[in-house]
Each structure stands twice: as structure tokens, then as C-alpha cells.
Amino acid sequence: MKKGEEEVKILVTGGAGFIGSNFIRYLQTLTQRGQGDFSIINLDKLTYAGNLENLTQLPFPEKYQFVKGDVCDGDLIEHIFQDGIDTVINFAAESHVDRSIIDPGVFIRTNVQGVQVLLQTALKFEIRKIVQVSTDEVYGSLSPQDPPFRESTPLAPNSPYAASKAAADLLARAYYQTFGVPVVITRCSNNYGPFQFPEKLIPLMITNALEDRPLPIYGDGLNVRDWIHVEDHCRALRLVLEKGKPGEIYNIGGKGERTNLEIVETILQILKKPKSLIQFVADRPGHDRRYAIDSSKIQAELGWSPTISLEQGLLETVEWYVSHSQWWRRVKTGEYQDFYRKNYSERMK
């Protein structure tokens, strides 16, 4: 999308979360550079992981609208689509594996039923494209010798969270095959970067270390994940929105395989904190041993590749949390949840 092209109306669901808010900021940056013209509607239920403080001081607030609501609310979704939505990108999801073990039902409702509502509405309004943002966890677990996940790798989810995302992917495929809904699926490896809710590994370790609190690591700490900076993920998603072929799946990986222990030790090294803060805890049920992504398809077809090395990205992420202590302290105390009431609810009466 180059300067002078028509405005694109895009619905971002779950845009107050970590990846969604970074993606909205990225689109606004592109508009600022003259590399696109995006009018954004952000639909978010504002569960515990939704934080509107992630979206303050946008350069083009007039091109951004927030709607508080549930992706499962078909009437609301239809009302939004009547505004002439061109494309949809679905980030709305319950995403924390530990929470899915405690209460799987919430994950089935949002991650499966919500996707069905979006697909059905997209069919009715004949939109240009819908991107279902999924996860590499749908593929299950790899052993150390296994090749990375490809788009053709069979689905073998091992947690209720992963199973709910796999079910949504299959629904998306069915709506493309049966009805021709122009849906594209992306499956990404572990994201990290600014504004990530501090229950996830990297921000939890950074913020605990800054407070000299224990750093809990499951099992032996040798579970391997492929890490990608959220900015690289956002660049990939923009290309998928523009050029991705309906009915296709694109794996997105950061070429950053590390054990959890290596990640934590690197964070401690950057912060000059002692390894004695590390505390090994009992492993969680169904803990996948290794993820690895083969991104050759998106690289060959859409011309994307990651640009931020894990070393550079981790350093920048640690520095961000150090310089934004007010943000993550408000998240940890729960004060961030007052932001909507103070800045939006009064306005809507």
C-alpha cells in the first residue's frame, strides 16, 4: 500500500492485547511514513490481558476507533461490518496455556466460537480478506532431532489452548473450502517485545528480576522455543493482509531457538542480576518439549524474513521494561484496568 492509495478499513479484534496493540501501532507508523492509509476499528472485550494503555499517544487518533465488546457477539460484529470493513485480522484469543489447563471452557468459547462468528459475518458481507492469527502450538511438540514445523505438519495439540486454536484453524479452512471465505491462517512462534502482559516468560522474568524476586522456571528449563520479536511478526502480518493467498497457511518464525533456561540466563546477564534468583518449579502438565518453525514459504512467496536478532531484541526489550516500569507495575497491581473507566466509559454515557 503506497502513498495515494485508498483508505483501507480494517477491523482488528483483540487489539488491546500484546500483539494486537503492537500491530495497530505498526499500521499507524506505516500511515505516518506514507506507506499506507489505514482506518482501524479495535474490538476488544478487555479481559485481564487487554490494556488500553498500550494504545495511548497514537500519531493518528482520528484514524482509530475503540469498541468494547465480545468477538462472540454476532449482532455487534454485524454492526461493525456495516461500516464498510475491508479486512479483518483476528488476534482475539485466550492465550495463556496455564489458564487453559485451569478453565478450558473459556478458551473454547473465545477461540472457537468467536472465530466462527467472524467467519460467518465475513461471508455475509463479502469482505476482501480475513487473517486468522494462530500459533505453532497447534503442531504439538518436537524432539531435538526433528525438523522444524512446516505448514503441512499434522496438527497434534497438547493443551486445551492449542486444541482451541487448532479447532479455529480447521473452521477457517472449512469456511474457505465450503463458502469461499477469503481467510488466511498464520502460525507464529513465541513473540516477545514491548507491552507484553507480565505472566508470559520474558516479561515475567524481566520484571521479577528488577524486583529481585524469584524467577520460576518449569521442570529442568530445557524446553526449547523459537522466539520472534513482535515487530517482525507485525511486518509479516501486514504482508499476509496485502499479498497472502486465501486458503493458505503461512508459518512465521524468528530463527531464534533457545531453551527457557538460556533465555532467563541472558536476561539476568543483561540486568547484571545473580543466577541465584532462578527457581526451578514442578513442570506443568502436557508441557511441549520443543517448537521450531520453518518459515521458508512466507519468505519465498511474500518476501518476508525476520530482521531483529534474538540478542538485539532481548536487549531492547529489557531496556523497554526498565524504562517503562510504571506501565508494568500498574499491570501487576491491576491499576491498568481503571484506564477504560476513566477514559472511555464516561465518554460513552
C-alpha positions as CSV (number, residue, x, y, z in Angstrom):
1,M,0.0,0.0,0.0
2,K,1.7,3.1,-1.2
3,K,1.0,6.8,-0.7
4,G,-2.0,8.0,-2.5
5,E,-3.9,4.6,-2.4
6,E,-7.4,4.5,-1.0
7,E,-8.1,4.2,2.7
8,V,-8.3,0.6,4.0
9,K,-10.8,0.0,6.7
10,I,-9.5,-2.8,8.9
11,L,-11.1,-4.5,11.9
12,V,-8.5,-5.6,14.5
13,T,-10.0,-7.9,17.1
14,G,-8.2,-8.3,20.4
15,G,-6.3,-5.1,19.6
16,A,-5.7,-4.1,23.2
17,G,-3.6,-7.2,23.8
18,F,0.1,-7.6,23.3
19,I,0.4,-8.4,19.6
20,G,-2.8,-6.7,18.6
21,S,-1.7,-3.3,20.1
22,N,1.7,-3.6,18.6
23,F,0.1,-4.3,15.2
24,I,-2.2,-1.2,15.5
25,R,0.9,0.9,16.4
26,Y,2.7,-0.6,13.4
27,L,-0.2,0.3,11.0
28,Q,-0.2,3.9,12.3
29,T,3.6,4.1,11.7
30,L,3.1,3.0,8.1
31,T,0.4,5.7,7.7
32,Q,2.9,8.2,9.2
33,R,5.5,7.1,6.6
34,G,3.1,7.4,3.7
35,Q,3.2,3.6,3.2
36,G,-0.5,3.1,3.6
37,D,-3.7,4.7,4.8
38,F,-5.5,2.6,7.4
39,S,-8.7,3.3,9.3
40,I,-8.7,1.0,12.3
41,I,-11.5,-0.3,14.4
42,N,-10.2,-2.1,17.5
43,L,-12.7,-4.5,19.1
44,D,-11.6,-5.9,22.4
45,K,-13.5,-7.4,25.4
46,L,-10.9,-6.1,27.8
47,T,-10.3,-9.2,29.7
48,Y,-7.4,-9.2,32.1
49,A,-4.9,-9.2,29.2
50,G,-6.5,-6.2,27.4
51,N,-4.8,-2.9,28.2
52,L,-5.8,0.3,26.5
53,E,-2.7,2.0,28.0
54,N,-0.9,0.1,25.2
55,L,-2.5,2.4,22.7
56,T,-2.0,5.9,24.1
57,Q,-0.4,8.7,22.0
58,L,-1.2,7.2,18.6
59,P,0.0,9.6,15.8
60,F,-3.4,9.4,14.0
61,P,-6.1,9.1,16.7
62,E,-8.7,10.2,14.1
63,K,-8.0,7.0,12.2
64,Y,-8.5,4.8,15.2
65,Q,-11.7,3.8,17.0
66,F,-12.1,1.5,20.0
67,V,-15.2,-0.6,20.6
68,K,-15.5,-2.6,23.8
69,G,-17.2,-5.9,23.0
70,D,-17.1,-9.6,22.7
71,V,-15.9,-11.3,19.4
72,C,-18.7,-13.9,20.1
73,D,-21.4,-11.2,19.9
74,G,-22.8,-11.7,16.4
75,D,-25.0,-8.7,16.5
76,L,-22.2,-6.4,17.4
77,I,-19.9,-7.9,14.8
78,E,-22.5,-7.3,12.1
79,H,-23.0,-3.7,13.3
80,I,-19.2,-3.1,12.9
81,F,-19.1,-4.7,9.5
82,Q,-21.9,-2.4,8.2
83,D,-19.4,0.4,8.5
84,G,-17.7,-1.0,5.3
85,I,-14.9,-3.1,6.7
86,D,-12.4,-4.2,4.1
87,T,-10.3,-6.7,6.0
88,V,-10.2,-8.4,9.4
89,I,-7.3,-9.6,11.4
90,N,-8.2,-11.7,14.4
91,F,-6.0,-11.5,17.5
92,A,-8.9,-12.0,19.9
93,A,-8.0,-15.1,21.9
94,E,-7.4,-16.5,25.3
95,S,-3.7,-17.4,25.0
96,H,-2.1,-18.5,28.3
97,V,-1.6,-22.3,28.4
98,D,-1.6,-22.4,32.3
99,R,-5.0,-20.7,32.4
100,S,-6.3,-23.1,29.7
101,I,-5.5,-26.1,32.0
102,I,-7.4,-24.5,34.8
103,D,-10.5,-23.4,32.8
104,P,-10.7,-24.8,29.2
105,G,-14.2,-23.7,28.6
106,V,-13.3,-20.0,28.3
107,F,-10.8,-20.9,25.6
108,I,-13.3,-22.9,23.6
109,R,-15.8,-20.0,23.6
110,T,-13.5,-17.2,22.6
111,N,-11.0,-19.1,20.4
112,V,-13.5,-21.3,18.6
113,Q,-17.0,-19.7,18.8
114,G,-15.6,-16.3,18.3
115,V,-13.8,-17.3,15.1
116,Q,-17.0,-18.9,13.7
117,V,-18.9,-15.7,14.3
118,L,-16.2,-13.7,12.4
119,L,-16.1,-16.2,9.5
120,Q,-19.9,-16.2,9.2
121,T,-20.1,-12.4,9.2
122,A,-17.2,-12.2,6.7
123,L,-19.2,-14.5,4.5
124,K,-22.4,-12.4,4.7
125,F,-20.6,-9.1,4.0
126,E,-18.2,-10.5,1.3
127,I,-15.1,-8.8,2.8
128,R,-11.8,-8.7,1.0
129,K,-9.7,-10.8,3.4
130,I,-9.7,-12.2,7.0
131,V,-6.5,-13.3,8.7
132,Q,-6.7,-15.8,11.5
133,V,-3.7,-15.4,13.7
134,S,-2.9,-18.8,15.1
135,T,0.1,-20.4,16.8
136,D,2.8,-23.0,16.2
137,E,1.5,-24.8,19.3
138,V,-1.2,-26.5,17.1
139,Y,1.5,-28.7,15.7
140,G,2.4,-30.2,19.1
141,S,5.9,-31.0,20.3
142,L,9.2,-31.8,18.5
143,S,12.1,-33.9,19.7
144,P,15.6,-32.4,19.5
145,Q,16.3,-34.3,16.2
146,D,13.0,-33.4,14.4
147,P,12.9,-30.9,11.5
148,P,11.0,-27.7,12.1
149,F,7.2,-27.4,11.7
150,R,6.1,-26.9,8.1
151,E,2.6,-25.8,7.0
152,S,1.9,-29.5,6.1
153,T,2.9,-30.8,9.5
154,P,-0.1,-32.7,11.0
155,L,-1.9,-30.9,13.9
156,A,-1.3,-32.5,17.3
157,P,-2.2,-30.0,20.0
158,N,-1.2,-30.9,23.6
159,S,-3.0,-28.3,25.7
160,P,-6.6,-27.0,25.7
161,Y,-5.3,-23.7,24.4
162,A,-3.5,-25.3,21.5
163,A,-6.5,-27.5,20.8
164,S,-8.9,-24.5,20.7
165,K,-6.6,-22.7,18.2
166,A,-6.3,-25.9,16.0
167,A,-10.1,-26.1,16.0
168,A,-10.4,-22.5,14.9
169,D,-7.9,-23.2,12.1
170,L,-10.0,-26.1,10.9
171,L,-13.1,-23.9,10.9
172,A,-11.2,-21.3,8.9
173,R,-10.2,-23.9,6.4
174,A,-13.8,-25.3,6.1
175,Y,-15.2,-21.8,5.5
176,Y,-12.7,-21.3,2.7
177,Q,-13.4,-24.7,1.1
178,T,-17.1,-24.6,1.5
179,F,-18.1,-21.0,1.2
180,G,-15.0,-19.4,-0.4
181,V,-14.5,-17.0,2.5
182,P,-11.1,-15.4,1.8
183,V,-9.4,-16.4,5.0
184,V,-5.6,-16.9,5.5
185,I,-4.1,-18.6,8.5
186,T,-0.8,-17.6,10.1
187,R,1.1,-19.7,12.7
188,C,3.8,-17.9,14.6
189,S,6.4,-18.9,17.1
190,N,6.7,-17.3,20.6
191,N,6.5,-13.5,20.5
192,Y,8.3,-11.0,22.8
193,G,8.7,-7.3,22.9
194,P,7.0,-4.1,24.4
195,F,3.6,-4.2,26.1
196,Q,3.6,-8.0,26.7
197,F,1.5,-9.0,29.7
198,P,3.9,-10.0,32.5
199,E,2.5,-13.5,33.0
200,K,4.5,-14.6,29.9
201,L,8.0,-15.9,30.3
202,I,10.2,-13.0,29.1
203,P,8.3,-10.1,30.8
204,L,7.8,-12.1,33.9
205,M,11.5,-12.8,34.2
206,I,12.5,-9.2,33.5
207,T,10.1,-7.7,36.0
208,N,10.7,-10.2,38.7
209,A,14.5,-9.7,38.3
210,L,14.1,-6.0,38.5
211,E,12.3,-6.5,41.8
212,D,14.8,-9.2,43.0
213,R,12.1,-11.7,43.2
214,P,12.4,-15.5,42.3
215,L,12.4,-16.4,38.6
216,P,10.3,-19.6,38.4
217,I,11.2,-22.0,35.6
218,Y,9.2,-25.1,34.8
219,G,10.9,-28.5,35.0
220,D,14.6,-28.6,34.0
221,G,14.3,-25.4,32.0
222,L,15.4,-27.1,28.8
223,N,12.1,-26.7,26.9
224,V,13.0,-25.1,23.5
225,R,11.1,-22.3,21.9
226,D,11.6,-20.3,18.7
227,W,11.4,-16.6,19.6
228,I,10.4,-13.8,17.3
229,H,10.3,-10.0,18.1
230,V,6.7,-8.7,17.8
231,E,7.8,-6.1,15.3
232,D,9.0,-8.8,12.9
233,H,5.6,-10.6,13.4
234,C,3.7,-7.4,12.6
235,R,5.7,-6.9,9.3
236,A,4.8,-10.5,8.3
237,L,1.1,-10.0,9.1
238,R,0.9,-6.8,7.0
239,L,2.4,-8.7,4.0
240,V,-0.2,-11.5,4.6
241,L,-3.0,-9.0,4.6
242,E,-1.8,-7.5,1.4
243,K,-0.5,-10.5,-0.6
244,G,-1.4,-13.7,1.3
245,K,-3.4,-16.2,-0.8
246,P,-6.8,-17.1,0.6
247,G,-7.0,-20.6,1.8
248,E,-3.2,-20.7,2.5
249,I,-1.3,-21.1,5.8
250,Y,1.9,-19.2,6.5
251,N,4.4,-20.2,9.2
252,I,6.2,-17.2,10.8
253,G,9.3,-17.9,12.8
254,G,12.2,-15.8,14.2
255,K,15.2,-18.2,13.8
256,G,15.7,-17.9,17.5
257,E,15.6,-21.3,19.1
258,R,16.7,-21.2,22.7
259,T,15.9,-23.2,25.9
260,N,13.9,-21.4,28.5
261,L,16.9,-21.5,30.8
262,E,19.1,-19.8,28.2
263,I,16.5,-17.0,27.8
264,V,16.4,-16.4,31.6
265,E,20.1,-16.5,32.0
266,T,20.5,-13.9,29.2
267,I,18.0,-11.6,30.9
268,L,19.9,-11.9,34.2
269,Q,23.2,-11.2,32.4
270,I,21.7,-8.0,30.8
271,L,20.4,-6.8,34.1
272,K,23.5,-7.9,36.0
273,K,21.5,-9.9,38.4
274,P,22.6,-13.2,40.0
275,K,21.6,-16.7,38.8
276,S,20.6,-17.5,42.3
277,L,17.3,-15.8,41.5
278,I,16.4,-18.8,39.3
279,Q,13.9,-21.1,41.0
280,F,13.0,-24.4,39.3
281,V,9.4,-25.4,39.9
282,A,7.3,-28.5,39.1
283,D,6.6,-28.9,35.4
284,R,3.1,-28.2,34.0
285,P,1.0,-31.0,32.5
286,G,1.5,-31.6,28.8
287,H,4.4,-29.2,28.5
288,D,5.7,-29.4,24.9
289,R,9.4,-30.0,24.8
290,R,10.4,-28.1,21.6
291,Y,8.9,-25.8,19.0
292,A,10.7,-24.8,15.8
293,I,9.3,-23.1,12.7
294,D,10.2,-23.4,9.0
295,S,9.3,-20.0,7.5
296,S,10.6,-20.8,4.0
297,K,7.1,-20.5,2.5
298,I,6.4,-16.9,3.6
299,Q,9.9,-15.9,2.7
300,A,9.7,-17.4,-0.8
301,E,6.1,-16.3,-1.6
302,L,5.8,-12.9,0.2
303,G,9.4,-11.8,0.6
304,W,9.4,-11.7,4.4
305,S,12.2,-12.6,6.7
306,P,13.0,-11.7,10.3
307,T,15.3,-8.7,10.8
308,I,15.7,-8.4,14.6
309,S,18.1,-10.9,16.1
310,L,17.2,-12.5,19.4
311,E,20.3,-10.9,21.0
312,Q,19.4,-7.4,19.8
313,G,15.7,-7.9,20.5
314,L,16.1,-9.2,24.0
315,L,18.4,-6.3,24.9
316,E,15.9,-3.8,23.5
317,T,13.0,-5.5,25.3
318,V,14.8,-5.5,28.7
319,E,15.6,-1.8,28.2
320,W,12.0,-1.1,27.4
321,Y,10.8,-2.7,30.6
322,V,13.4,-0.9,32.6
323,S,12.3,2.5,31.2
324,H,8.6,1.7,31.4
325,S,8.4,0.5,35.0
326,Q,5.2,2.5,35.6
327,W,3.4,0.5,32.9
328,W,4.2,-3.0,34.1
329,R,3.8,-2.0,37.8
330,R,0.3,-0.8,37.0
331,V,-0.4,-4.1,35.3
332,K,0.9,-6.2,38.2
333,T,-1.2,-4.2,40.7
334,G,-4.3,-4.2,38.5
335,E,-4.5,-0.4,38.3
336,Y,-4.3,-0.5,34.5
337,Q,-7.9,-1.8,34.5
338,D,-9.1,1.7,35.6
339,F,-7.9,3.2,32.3
340,Y,-11.1,2.3,30.4
341,R,-13.4,3.5,33.1
342,K,-11.6,6.9,33.3
343,N,-11.0,7.5,29.6
344,Y,-13.8,5.7,27.7
345,S,-16.9,4.8,29.8
346,E,-17.7,8.4,30.9
347,R,-17.4,9.5,27.3
348,M,-19.9,6.8,26.1
349,K,-22.7,7.7,28.6
